[in-house]
C-alpha cells in the first residue's frame, strides 16, 4: 500500500497541475504563483500557530466571511493577508482533497492573466 502524500506534497501537486503555475518561497513559505501573482501559500505551524493550512484567495471579503461563518473548523483567517484570503485546514483526518483542489483552482483563476483564462483556463 502506498504511503499517503503529506499535505505539502498534495498542495504542490494540485497547484502545479494548473497552467503556468510556479512555486517559490515567499516569507519562508512554499508559495504558488501564476503570471507573477500569488494564488496559494502552504503554511505549517506558521509562527507557532499549530495549524497546517493552504491560503487561497476568494472573490472578495464577503465570500471569505461567508466561508468562515459556514465552516469555522475548516476555514480560518490568514495572518498578514488581506480579508479576501482564507486558510483551509489540511491537518484533519477527513480532509477533502477534491474540495481543496477546487479552492486552489478557483484562487488560480482569480490570479491568472486574462490570456490564460481566454485560452480556456484550467
Buried (B, 14 or more C-beta within 10 A) or exposed (E): EEEEEEBBEBBBEBBEEBBEBEBEEEEEEBBBBBBEEBBBBBBBEBEEEEBBBBBBBBEEEEBBBBBBEEEEEBBBEBEEBEEBBBBBBBEEEEBEBEEBBEBBBBBBBBBBEEEBBEEEEB
